[in-house]
Amino acid sequence: MKRLDFLKATGSLGLFIVFPVFPAFQEPEKIPARLAGYPKDVNAYLKISPDGRVGCFVGKVEMGQGNMTALSMLAAEELDVPLERVDILMGDTDLCPWDGGTWGSLSVWQFGPVLRGAAAEARAILVQMAAERLGVVAARLQVKDGVVSVVGDASRHVSYGELVEGRRIERHLQDVKVKSVTQFTLVGKDAPRMDGRLKVTGAAKYSADIVPPGTLHACLLRPPAHGAMLLSVDVAEAEKVAGVKVIQNGDLTAVLHARPDVAREALSRVKAQYQPSPSTLDDRTIFEHLLKAAPPAKELVAKGSIPIGEARSEHSLEATYLNSYVAHAPLEPHTAVAEWEKGRLTVWASTQAPFPLRGQLAQALGLSPKEVRVITPFLGGGFGGKGIAPQALEAARLARLAGYPVQVAWSRKEEFFLDTFRPAALVKIRSGLDKGGRIAFWEHHVYCAGEAEAETVYDIPHQRILSSGGWMGGNPPGLHPFGIGPWRAPAANTNVYARESHMDALAAKAGMDPLAFRLKHLKNPRMIAVLHAVEKAFGWTPKPAPSGRGVGVACADHRDTLVAAMAEVAVDKKSGEVKVKRVVLAQDMGVVVNPDGARQQMEGCITMGLGYALSEEVRFKDGKVLDQNFDTYRIPRFSQVPEIQTIFIENPSLPAQGGGEPAIVVMGALIANAIHDALGVQMLQLPMTPERVRKALHP
């Protein structure tokens, strides 16, 4: 549906239900701490048109994770309307309520309750209106498919659309309760993706598909390496290309043309000289550098006494776990289109954070937020890498200087060079076993990744958890040779890989089956349940590792979504190639809104997790990023996807939790543990490339 058609369908161009329009789109005032930032006015989220269709307005963005469908389901459930009668508009700062950004699996578990509350309040108001119209008390009314009728007399009814009648209704109800799980008729059942047809037919619009009349395509001059300083630039040859417009403004040099291929050709004629990057680091020396340059440690957990635990240990184990830099590598590179009209800026941008971007654009360009509109069409993958949108700032600056709309679409080379990578990191773990085979102490120190999932899920009497630096900042200058940032489940992939790998090593030292060893150290009944569920589905036969079978287990608690997985691998000892044959994964995420969508998320996490586990790493030297495309940066191929089985643990007592990240956090350790079981060697660095597998076998 076109945006104009959507606005017509939902009544946003005429009279519509409820509540003053403009305050809903201002920055919100006071609301409960857990929901800080969201407006209270339900008009910010919902519009009901005269024909009864529901317009749902959401500040989140759809980037392939399926939240468009899940959020529409939540609204339809509370309003008692069919899902197919809901039209959803997302990521438009003029029309949607404020939102902080789409990341961290927040769409359902954080924003979902806000939307449900708004829909429940709107329903209660409509029922109140129907009671007045039909002359009965509200308690005698029922709602089905957007029609309110009298219980026992269905002939007395009125639809939501008839109640609206094009009027504004300025009502507000306090303390409206949302439905209980037992009242759900839609949530918990498979629903087809609302964006599916658009995407498979090619009708879905992305930022690169937005081309206002007169648009110029811009190509920007980039340095050859991070840290390289521009000494001189000569654009004379580029200016000779017919129709090319060259713009130089401060640190920005760009060539623009109505055709992107001509702009690229003109850019190739720009002659620039640079002072080389001062960085001497590469992908092999980075870990020693990080260990020396990391900021001071912060203590996250201090339980019991490490010296006492050491004294009680019969066996000790110490290891250092490494992970390399990892690129986001989204299918859609960063793209933005900027258009100025009567002093107001509109930007279509591939960003996970339209509202923060609006503020950044306003500040950079000397505007008020009201003078900037950011629209995010469909997003072709984000994974945390599109939380910032420098291409939007570039497009806006160039459009102002050029006097025409400007599109900036990064090439694949730029996407790799300008990415904010998942940081390279180290985790040092010291631990010990008492004479009964229980863990007596545990010391976990993570360097440069971050804190998420650094704390152990196991019952250990004496433990200490430390963190030095991370992706969120606070790092000394020069710690990393280029930009870093969040990458799907930031920090958790690193910490869970180290922890679960170490658990397998301890189990082997204790001569125990790795699953039994974990269960021996768990008290959380939910975690025990997901492990037993995956054990049954996988057909796990208890044996101490290494058994030669090539099977592994790993588990995690990611933001209260509990995950356990088992895998079977085959390893070619000669080549070092690892073939993942099957993965079984169980997940307790509370109420599952759209099971089909959640399965897709779990399967996507497993597939993407194979990448960081087995092949994905950024090679670099002296500030240069050596990987510039998918010929050398290896994401998983279809031929590498294993047989996948996913399991939901029923837990209706827990509200819906996030599902976009939890399953990915176990993948590194899961494959490492399966390799350990197959070969009897521990894999201490991600990714576990054939070269590293061979080296582990023949040190």
Buried (B, 14 or more C-beta within 10 A) or exposed (E): BEBEEBBBBBBBEEEBBBBEBEBBBBEBEEEEEEBEBBBBBBBBBBBBBBBBBBBBBBBBBBBBBBBBBBBBBBBBBBBBBBBEBBBBBBBBBEBBBBBBBBBBBBBBBBBBBBBBBBBBBBBBBBBBBBBEBBEBEBEBBBBEEBBBBBEEEEEBBBBBBBBBEEEEBEBEBEEBEBBEBEEBEBBBBEBEBBBEEBBEEEEBBBBBBBEBEEBBBBBBBBBBBBBBEEEEBEBEEBBEBEEBBBBEEEEBBBBBBBEBEBBBBBBEBBEBEBEEBBBEBBBEEBBEBBBEBBBEBEEBBEBBBBEEBBEBBEBBBEBBBBBBBBBBBBEBBBBBBBBBEEEEBBBBBBBBBBBBBBBBBBEEBEBEBEBBBBBBBBBBBBBBBBBBBBBBBBBBBBBBBBEBBBBBBBBEBBBBBBBBBBBBBBBBBBBBBBEEBBBBBBBBBBBBBBBBBBBBBBEBBBBBBBBBBBBBEEBEEEBBBBBBBBBBBBBBBBBBBBBBBBBBBBBBBBEBBBBBBBBBBBEEEBBBBBBBBBBEBBEBEEBBBBBEBBBBBBBBBBBBBBBBBBBBBEBEEEEBBBBBEBBBBBBBBBBBBBBBBBBBBBBBBBBBBBBBBBBBBBBBBBBBBEBBEEEEBBBBEEEBBBEBBBBBBEBEEBBBBBBBBBBBBBBBBBBBBBBBBBBBBBBBBBBBBBEBBBBBBEE
